[in-house]
Amino acid sequence: MKYLQGIGFVLWIGAITVIYFCFPMLLENQKAISDVSSAVLSLIMVSVSVPLIMAALGCILPSGMILLKKGQWIKSGFNKIIWTGIYVCNSLFAIASIGFLLYVIIFEYIPKQFFNESTEVTSTNVRFATYNASFDRRSANVLPAQMAKGKNQQIKNVAEVIQRTRPDVLLLNEFDHDGIGEDTTVVRNFIDNFLKKSQNGAEAIDYPYFYIVPTNTGLAESDFNNDGKVTTPNDAYGFGFYHGQYGFIVLSKYELDTDNLRSFQEFLWKDMPNAALPSNADGSSYYSDNTLENFRLSSKNHLDLPVKISKDKTIHLLAMHPTPPVFDGAEDRNGRRNHDEIRLFSDYISDNDNKNTYLVDDQGNKGGLGASESFIVVGDLNADPIDGDSYQYAIKQLLNHPRVAQEVAVGNRVPASKGGAGYATNKAFNGTPDYWTQVYPLRLDYVLPSVDLNVVDSGVYWQAAGENYRYLFENGAGEQGKTVSSDHRLVWVDIKID
């Protein structure tokens, strides 16, 4: 019987060893890699340690009681001190194991199975952010090479901005990729070589979920300028010298429901009722009928990507990057297009079905977002509500929308920064410098939650002169744009999820 005590001792040492090595890895993996990896570690830890514990108890308890009853333990002359030590350790282990199992049954299993109670935290804050990262390069092979090497200082600075603000769900505008989202290498290298490595002492960050959004930039399929050739950038649906330039991606700590996404990459401008299509001075259409038969409204894409915050809560990330309302002529074709790109999502979130029945997404679904759905509109929208060149103050279609949280759009939680407030410019302006998100300076980047979401904080990450991380925004030469990190600033909003 005493040898059963020895076997039990070995078994529970084995169980503790498995838990000792797997548990720290599990904690680390919950922060650093996918849920699948964490699940595998959990499975190993439970499926190996629990049988070892049960087998150990099976050896320790019966043999211990028999030995004590017969008094054979005291009489044993074989390494009496060692066996006594093993017996004491086994007794302590048995008491701890039984106590642990009772705790699990009483406080974990029974409440969940019979009273539907949960011991998990019932609320959490989720940070949504948008950032024009200025990862646009003149040639398609430049950014992938820089991401692979992991040494580019501008990319390092952008990564540090992300590490210091720590968004949970992040839209990155102007991120060059393959145009169709099939080659994930450039994004994986950004995560592995920059975000998962500390920049200047900032805590590394990981995003187990990401989505590369197919884009119209640099995609040329028709001769829009009627020169007899199909070339970029002049014939592209969205400006770009190659397909994928100025694209955008989504990074997330939460699962992205890509099976149920909706996109409007192929939606034609002419199919929007009362579209603000440009005209010539004589009143004729700026675009020919043949051009309008193929001309897409979205200069990049319009994406509705459901984000699974929990089993009970999904938030629709409505991401876009409308064309700048400049680089055109008296017809204001880009300003008008910017207006209608913003209008598409304004109509999409309307609870008046008459405003969005015309919408047909790339997946063949009709209509807008359900009136009960939560959403957040994010992106560099290239439209300031007061200054700039936008057509008919295009952004007000969203800022004044009844389904958009007014406190963030125009109220006391409009994202602001000290860096913007202290930014020196010789340009005339009427807006509020605190709200600027770009060095032109203008308010161009937005995170706009739906009214049903509980906003607890917001901000523009733009530190002022003298603050600790000012080097992320201004270098020694006084430059504050793409040569440092970006000419835009990261905008974030914290949402409390109950």
C-alpha positions as CSV (number, residue, x, y, z in Angstrom):
1,M,0.0,0.0,0.0
2,K,2.8,2.4,0.7
3,Y,3.9,2.1,-2.9
4,L,0.5,3.4,-4.0
5,Q,1.4,6.5,-1.9
6,G,4.6,6.8,-4.0
7,I,2.7,6.4,-7.2
8,G,0.2,9.1,-6.1
9,F,3.0,11.4,-5.2
10,V,4.5,11.0,-8.7
11,L,1.1,11.6,-10.3
12,W,0.3,14.8,-8.5
13,I,3.9,16.1,-9.1
14,G,3.2,15.5,-12.8
15,A,-0.1,17.4,-12.6
16,I,1.5,20.3,-11.0
17,T,4.3,20.3,-13.6
18,V,1.7,20.5,-16.5
19,I,-0.2,23.3,-14.8
20,Y,3.1,25.1,-13.9
21,F,4.2,25.3,-17.6
22,C,0.9,25.6,-19.3
23,F,-0.8,28.2,-17.1
24,P,1.8,31.0,-17.7
25,M,1.8,30.3,-21.4
26,L,-2.0,30.4,-21.4
27,L,-2.0,33.9,-19.8
28,E,0.6,35.1,-22.3
29,N,-1.3,33.7,-25.2
30,Q,-4.5,35.4,-24.2
31,K,-2.7,38.6,-24.8
32,A,-0.5,37.7,-27.7
33,I,-1.9,35.2,-30.0
34,S,-5.2,33.7,-31.2
35,D,-8.0,32.3,-29.2
36,V,-7.4,29.0,-31.0
37,S,-3.9,28.7,-29.5
38,S,-5.3,29.6,-26.0
39,A,-7.9,26.9,-26.4
40,V,-5.3,24.3,-27.3
41,L,-3.3,25.1,-24.2
42,S,-6.4,25.0,-22.1
43,L,-7.3,21.6,-23.5
44,I,-3.8,20.3,-22.8
45,M,-3.8,21.6,-19.3
46,V,-7.3,20.2,-18.4
47,S,-7.1,16.9,-20.3
48,V,-3.7,16.0,-18.8
49,S,-3.7,17.5,-15.3
50,V,-7.2,16.6,-14.2
51,P,-6.8,12.8,-14.9
52,L,-3.5,12.9,-13.2
53,I,-5.1,14.6,-10.2
54,M,-7.9,12.1,-10.1
55,A,-5.5,9.1,-10.4
56,A,-3.4,10.6,-7.6
57,L,-6.3,10.9,-5.3
58,G,-7.4,7.3,-6.2
59,C,-4.0,6.1,-5.1
60,I,-3.5,8.3,-2.0
61,L,-6.9,8.1,-0.2
62,P,-7.6,4.3,-0.2
63,S,-4.0,3.3,0.5
64,G,-3.6,6.0,3.2
65,M,-6.7,4.9,5.0
66,I,-5.7,1.2,4.9
67,L,-2.2,1.9,6.1
68,L,-3.5,3.9,9.0
69,K,-6.2,1.4,9.9
70,K,-3.7,-1.5,10.0
71,G,-1.0,0.6,11.7
72,Q,1.4,-0.6,9.1
73,W,2.8,2.9,8.3
74,I,4.5,3.3,11.7
75,K,5.9,-0.3,11.6
76,S,7.5,0.1,8.3
77,G,11.3,0.2,8.6
78,F,11.9,1.1,4.9
79,N,13.0,4.8,4.7
80,K,10.5,5.7,7.4
81,I,11.2,9.4,7.3
82,I,10.9,9.6,3.4
83,W,7.7,7.7,3.3
84,T,6.3,9.8,6.2
85,G,7.2,13.0,4.3
86,I,5.5,11.6,1.2
87,Y,2.4,10.8,3.2
88,V,2.2,14.3,4.7
89,C,2.6,15.9,1.3
90,N,0.0,13.6,-0.1
91,S,-2.4,14.4,2.7
92,L,-2.0,18.2,2.1
93,F,-2.4,17.7,-1.6
94,A,-5.5,15.6,-1.1
95,I,-7.1,18.2,1.1
96,A,-6.2,21.0,-1.3
97,S,-7.5,19.1,-4.3
98,I,-10.8,18.2,-2.7
99,G,-11.3,21.8,-1.6
100,F,-10.5,23.0,-5.1
101,L,-13.0,20.6,-6.7
102,L,-15.7,21.6,-4.2
103,Y,-15.1,25.3,-4.9
104,V,-15.4,24.7,-8.7
105,I,-18.6,22.7,-8.2
106,I,-20.2,25.0,-5.8
107,F,-19.2,28.4,-7.1
108,E,-18.6,27.8,-10.8
109,Y,-20.5,24.7,-12.2
110,I,-23.8,24.9,-10.2
111,P,-24.4,28.7,-10.7
112,K,-23.7,28.5,-14.4
113,Q,-25.7,25.3,-15.0
114,F,-28.7,25.9,-12.8
115,F,-28.9,29.6,-12.2
116,N,-27.4,30.9,-15.4
117,E,-25.0,33.1,-13.5
118,S,-21.6,34.2,-14.6
119,T,-18.5,35.1,-12.7
120,E,-17.1,37.1,-15.6
121,V,-16.7,40.8,-15.5
122,T,-20.0,42.3,-16.7
123,S,-18.6,45.4,-18.4
124,T,-15.6,46.5,-20.3
125,N,-14.3,49.5,-22.2
126,V,-13.5,49.0,-25.9
127,R,-11.4,51.6,-27.7
128,F,-12.2,52.2,-31.3
129,A,-9.8,54.3,-33.4
130,T,-9.0,55.5,-36.9
131,Y,-5.5,56.5,-38.1
132,N,-4.3,57.6,-41.5
133,A,-0.9,55.9,-41.2
134,S,0.7,57.5,-44.4
135,F,1.9,54.0,-45.5
136,D,1.5,55.0,-49.1
137,R,4.6,54.5,-51.3
138,R,5.3,55.4,-54.9
139,S,5.9,51.7,-56.0
140,A,4.0,48.6,-55.0
141,N,7.1,46.7,-53.7
142,V,8.4,49.5,-51.4
143,L,6.1,49.1,-48.3
144,P,6.3,45.3,-48.3
145,A,10.1,45.5,-48.3
146,Q,10.1,48.0,-45.5
147,M,7.7,45.9,-43.4
148,A,9.8,42.8,-44.0
149,K,13.1,44.5,-42.8
150,G,11.5,46.0,-39.7
151,K,13.8,49.0,-39.6
152,N,12.0,52.0,-41.2
153,Q,11.8,54.8,-38.7
154,Q,8.5,56.3,-39.9
155,I,6.8,52.9,-39.6
156,K,8.4,52.5,-36.1
157,N,6.9,55.9,-35.1
158,V,3.5,54.9,-36.3
159,A,3.7,51.6,-34.5
160,E,4.7,53.5,-31.3
161,V,1.7,55.7,-31.6
162,I,-0.5,52.6,-31.8
163,Q,1.3,51.0,-28.8
164,R,0.9,54.1,-26.7
165,T,-2.8,54.6,-27.5
166,R,-3.6,50.9,-27.5
167,P,-6.8,50.7,-29.6
168,D,-8.8,47.5,-29.5
169,V,-10.3,48.0,-32.9
170,L,-8.3,50.1,-35.4
171,L,-8.9,51.3,-39.0
172,L,-5.7,52.2,-40.8
173,N,-6.1,54.3,-43.9
174,E,-3.4,54.7,-46.5
175,F,-1.9,51.3,-46.0
176,D,-0.6,49.9,-49.4
177,H,-1.5,46.3,-50.1
178,D,-2.3,44.0,-53.0
179,G,-5.6,45.6,-53.7
180,I,-7.7,42.5,-53.3
181,G,-6.8,41.4,-49.8
182,E,-5.3,38.0,-50.7
183,D,-1.7,38.6,-49.8
184,T,-1.5,39.1,-46.0
185,T,2.3,39.2,-45.8
186,V,2.6,43.0,-45.5
187,V,0.1,43.2,-42.6
188,R,1.6,40.2,-40.8
189,N,5.0,41.7,-41.1
190,F,3.7,45.0,-39.7
191,I,2.3,43.2,-36.7
192,D,5.2,40.9,-36.1
193,N,8.1,43.2,-36.9
194,F,6.8,46.5,-35.5
195,L,3.7,46.2,-33.3
196,K,4.8,43.1,-31.4
197,K,8.1,44.6,-30.7
198,S,8.5,47.4,-28.1
199,Q,9.2,50.8,-29.7
200,N,11.1,53.1,-27.3
201,G,9.9,51.3,-24.3
202,A,6.2,51.2,-25.2
203,E,4.4,48.0,-24.4
204,A,4.1,45.7,-27.5
205,I,0.7,45.1,-28.9
206,D,-0.8,42.4,-31.0
207,Y,-3.9,42.1,-33.1
208,P,-5.0,38.4,-33.7
209,Y,-7.7,39.5,-36.2
210,F,-7.3,41.7,-39.2
211,Y,-9.0,42.3,-42.5
212,I,-7.5,43.7,-45.7
213,V,-10.2,45.7,-47.5
214,P,-10.3,45.3,-51.3
215,T,-10.0,48.7,-52.9
216,N,-10.7,50.7,-56.0
217,T,-7.5,52.7,-55.8
218,G,-5.3,52.0,-58.7
219,L,-7.8,49.7,-60.3
220,A,-8.4,50.7,-63.9
221,E,-10.8,48.8,-66.1
222,S,-12.3,51.5,-68.4
223,D,-11.0,54.4,-70.4
224,F,-12.5,57.2,-68.3
225,N,-10.5,60.1,-69.8
226,N,-11.2,59.0,-73.4
227,D,-7.6,58.9,-74.5
228,G,-7.9,55.5,-76.1
229,K,-5.9,53.7,-73.3
230,V,-6.7,52.3,-69.9
231,T,-4.0,53.5,-67.6
232,T,-3.4,54.5,-64.0
233,P,-3.9,56.7,-62.3
234,N,-6.2,58.7,-64.7
235,D,-8.5,55.8,-65.5
236,A,-8.6,54.2,-62.0
237,Y,-11.8,54.1,-60.0
238,G,-9.9,55.7,-57.2
239,F,-6.6,57.6,-57.5
240,G,-3.6,55.4,-57.4
241,F,-0.6,54.5,-59.5
242,Y,-1.0,50.8,-58.8
243,H,-3.8,48.7,-57.4
244,G,-3.8,48.8,-53.6
245,Q,-2.1,52.1,-53.2
246,Y,-3.9,54.2,-50.5
247,G,-5.9,51.1,-49.4
248,F,-7.1,50.5,-45.8
249,I,-7.1,47.6,-43.3
250,V,-8.7,46.8,-40.0
251,L,-6.8,45.5,-37.0
252,S,-8.8,44.0,-34.1
253,K,-8.4,42.3,-30.7
254,Y,-12.0,41.0,-31.2
255,E,-13.3,38.6,-33.7
256,L,-14.2,40.0,-37.1
257,D,-17.3,38.5,-38.6
258,T,-16.1,38.5,-42.2
259,D,-18.7,36.0,-43.3
260,N,-21.4,38.6,-42.7
261,L,-19.6,41.8,-43.9
262,R,-21.2,44.1,-46.5
263,S,-19.2,46.2,-49.0
264,F,-20.0,48.7,-51.6
265,Q,-16.9,48.7,-53.7
266,E,-18.8,48.2,-57.0
267,F,-21.8,50.4,-56.3
268,L,-22.2,52.9,-59.3
269,W,-22.4,56.6,-58.6
270,K,-25.3,57.0,-61.1
271,D,-27.4,54.6,-59.0
272,M,-27.6,57.0,-56.1
273,P,-30.9,58.9,-56.3
274,N,-30.3,62.7,-56.8
275,A,-26.6,62.1,-56.9
276,A,-24.4,65.2,-56.9
277,L,-22.9,64.4,-60.2
278,P,-20.6,67.1,-61.7
279,S,-21.7,69.3,-64.7
280,N,-19.9,71.4,-67.3
281,A,-20.4,75.1,-67.4
282,D,-23.1,74.7,-70.0
283,G,-25.1,72.4,-67.8
284,S,-24.2,69.2,-69.6
285,S,-22.9,66.1,-67.7
286,Y,-19.2,66.2,-67.0
287,Y,-19.1,62.4,-67.4
288,S,-20.3,60.7,-70.6
289,D,-23.1,58.2,-70.4
290,N,-20.6,55.5,-71.2
291,T,-18.4,56.5,-68.3
292,L,-21.3,56.6,-65.9
293,E,-22.2,53.1,-66.8
294,N,-19.0,51.9,-65.2
295,F,-18.0,54.7,-62.7
296,R,-18.0,53.5,-59.1
297,L,-19.0,55.9,-56.3
298,S,-16.5,54.6,-53.7
299,S,-12.9,55.8,-54.4
300,K,-11.7,52.9,-52.1
301,N,-14.5,50.9,-50.6
302,H,-17.4,51.3,-48.1
303,L,-17.3,48.5,-45.6
304,D,-19.7,47.2,-43.0
305,L,-17.7,44.8,-40.9
306,P,-19.4,43.3,-37.8
307,V,-17.1,43.1,-34.8
308,K,-18.0,40.5,-32.2
309,I,-17.3,42.2,-28.8
310,S,-19.0,39.4,-26.9
311,K,-21.5,36.6,-27.5
312,D,-24.2,39.2,-26.8
313,K,-22.8,42.3,-28.5
314,T,-21.8,43.0,-32.0
315,I,-20.8,46.5,-33.3
316,H,-20.8,47.2,-37.0
317,L,-17.6,49.0,-38.0
318,L,-18.5,51.3,-40.9
319,A,-15.2,52.1,-42.6
320,M,-14.5,54.4,-45.5
321,H,-11.9,56.8,-46.9
322,P,-13.7,59.2,-49.3
323,T,-11.7,61.0,-52.0
324,P,-10.2,64.4,-51.1
325,P,-12.5,67.2,-52.3
326,V,-9.6,68.8,-54.3
327,F,-7.4,68.2,-57.3
328,D,-10.2,68.9,-59.8
329,G,-11.6,71.9,-61.6
330,A,-14.6,74.2,-61.7
331,E,-16.9,71.1,-62.0
332,D,-15.8,70.1,-58.5
333,R,-16.0,66.4,-59.4
334,N,-13.9,65.3,-56.4
335,G,-15.8,67.5,-53.9
336,R,-19.1,66.2,-55.2
337,R,-17.9,62.6,-55.0
338,N,-16.6,63.1,-51.5
339,H,-20.1,64.4,-50.6
340,D,-21.9,61.4,-52.0
341,E,-19.4,58.9,-50.5
342,I,-20.2,60.3,-47.1
343,R,-23.9,60.4,-48.0
344,L,-23.8,56.6,-48.8
345,F,-23.2,55.8,-45.1
346,S,-25.5,58.5,-44.0
347,D,-28.3,56.8,-46.0
348,Y,-27.1,53.4,-45.0
349,I,-27.6,54.1,-41.2
350,S,-30.9,55.9,-41.8
351,D,-33.9,54.3,-40.1
352,N,-36.0,55.7,-42.9
353,D,-36.1,52.8,-45.4
354,N,-37.0,55.2,-48.2
355,K,-33.5,56.6,-48.0
356,N,-31.6,53.4,-48.5
357,T,-33.7,51.0,-50.5
358,Y,-31.6,51.9,-53.5
359,L,-28.5,50.4,-51.9
360,V,-27.3,47.1,-53.2
361,D,-24.0,45.8,-51.8
362,D,-21.4,43.7,-53.5
363,Q,-22.9,40.5,-51.9
364,G,-26.3,41.2,-53.5
365,N,-28.0,42.4,-50.3
366,K,-30.4,45.4,-50.5
367,G,-31.1,48.2,-48.1
368,G,-29.4,49.7,-45.1
369,L,-28.3,48.8,-41.6
370,G,-31.1,47.6,-39.2
371,A,-32.5,50.3,-36.9
372,S,-31.6,48.2,-33.8
373,E,-27.9,47.6,-34.8
374,S,-25.0,49.4,-33.1
375,F,-22.4,50.9,-35.3
376,I,-19.3,53.1,-35.4
377,V,-18.4,55.1,-38.5
378,V,-14.6,55.4,-38.8
379,G,-12.2,56.8,-41.3
380,D,-10.3,59.7,-42.8
381,L,-13.4,61.3,-44.4
382,N,-11.5,64.2,-46.0
383,A,-14.2,66.7,-44.9
384,D,-14.1,69.4,-42.2
385,P,-17.4,70.8,-40.9
386,I,-16.3,74.4,-41.0
387,D,-13.1,74.9,-43.0
388,G,-11.6,73.3,-46.2
389,D,-13.0,72.6,-49.6
390,S,-15.7,70.1,-49.0
391,Y,-18.9,70.3,-51.1
392,Q,-21.9,71.7,-49.1
393,Y,-20.1,70.8,-45.8
394,A,-20.5,67.1,-46.6
395,I,-19.5,65.8,-43.2
396,K,-22.6,67.4,-41.6
397,Q,-24.6,64.6,-43.2
398,L,-23.1,62.4,-40.4
399,L,-22.4,64.9,-37.7
400,N,-26.1,66.0,-37.6
401,H,-27.5,62.5,-38.2
402,P,-30.1,61.4,-35.7
403,R,-28.5,58.0,-35.2
404,V,-25.0,59.4,-34.5
405,A,-24.0,60.2,-30.9
406,Q,-24.1,64.0,-30.9
407,E,-21.8,64.2,-27.9
408,V,-19.0,62.9,-30.0
409,A,-20.0,64.5,-33.2
410,V,-20.5,68.1,-32.0
411,G,-20.9,68.0,-28.2
412,N,-18.7,67.8,-25.1
413,R,-16.9,64.6,-26.2
414,V,-15.6,65.7,-29.6
415,P,-12.1,64.2,-29.7
416,A,-9.5,66.9,-28.9
417,S,-5.8,67.3,-28.2
418,K,-3.4,69.8,-26.7
419,G,-1.1,69.3,-29.8
420,G,-3.8,70.6,-32.1
421,A,-4.7,73.5,-29.8
422,G,-1.0,74.6,-29.9
423,Y,-0.4,74.0,-33.6
424,A,1.0,77.0,-35.3
425,T,-0.4,77.8,-38.8
426,N,-0.5,80.7,-41.1
427,K,-3.6,79.5,-42.8
428,A,-6.9,81.2,-42.1
429,F,-9.4,79.1,-40.2
430,N,-12.7,79.3,-38.3
431,G,-12.8,75.9,-36.7
432,T,-11.6,74.8,-33.3
433,P,-7.8,73.9,-33.3
434,D,-8.3,71.4,-30.4
435,Y,-10.4,69.3,-32.9
436,W,-7.9,69.2,-35.7
437,T,-6.7,65.8,-36.8
438,Q,-4.5,66.8,-39.7
439,V,-1.6,69.3,-40.1
440,Y,-3.2,71.2,-43.0
441,P,-4.9,71.9,-40.4
442,L,-8.4,70.4,-40.5
443,R,-10.7,68.0,-38.7
444,L,-10.7,65.2,-41.2
445,D,-10.6,61.9,-39.2
446,Y,-13.7,60.6,-37.3
447,V,-14.9,57.9,-34.9
448,L,-18.7,58.4,-34.8
449,P,-20.6,55.9,-32.6
450,S,-24.3,55.2,-32.8
451,V,-26.6,56.8,-30.2
452,D,-27.2,53.6,-28.3
453,L,-23.5,53.2,-27.4
454,N,-22.2,54.4,-24.0
455,V,-19.2,56.8,-24.8
456,V,-16.9,57.2,-21.8
457,D,-13.9,59.0,-23.3
458,S,-12.4,60.3,-26.5
459,G,-9.3,62.0,-27.8
460,V,-6.9,62.9,-30.6
461,Y,-3.4,61.6,-30.0
462,W,-1.4,64.7,-30.7
463,Q,1.0,65.7,-27.9
464,A,2.0,69.3,-27.5
465,A,5.5,70.8,-27.3
466,G,7.2,69.7,-24.1
467,E,5.2,66.5,-23.6
468,N,7.0,63.2,-23.3
469,Y,6.3,61.8,-26.7
470,R,6.4,64.9,-28.8
471,Y,9.1,63.2,-31.0
472,L,6.3,61.1,-32.5
473,F,4.8,64.3,-34.0
474,E,7.7,66.7,-34.6
475,N,11.4,66.0,-35.4
476,G,14.4,68.2,-34.8
477,A,13.9,70.0,-38.1
478,G,10.4,71.1,-37.0
479,E,8.7,68.8,-39.5
480,Q,5.3,67.4,-38.3
481,G,4.1,65.3,-41.2
482,K,4.9,62.1,-43.0
483,T,8.7,62.4,-42.5
484,V,8.0,61.9,-38.8
485,S,5.0,59.6,-38.5
486,S,1.9,60.8,-40.4
487,D,0.3,64.1,-41.5
488,H,-2.8,62.8,-39.7
489,R,-3.4,62.1,-36.0
490,L,-4.9,59.0,-34.4
491,V,-8.5,59.6,-33.2
492,W,-10.1,57.3,-30.6
493,V,-13.3,56.8,-28.7
494,D,-13.8,54.5,-25.7
495,I,-17.1,52.6,-25.5
496,K,-18.4,50.9,-22.3
497,I,-19.9,47.6,-23.1
498,D,-22.2,46.2,-20.4
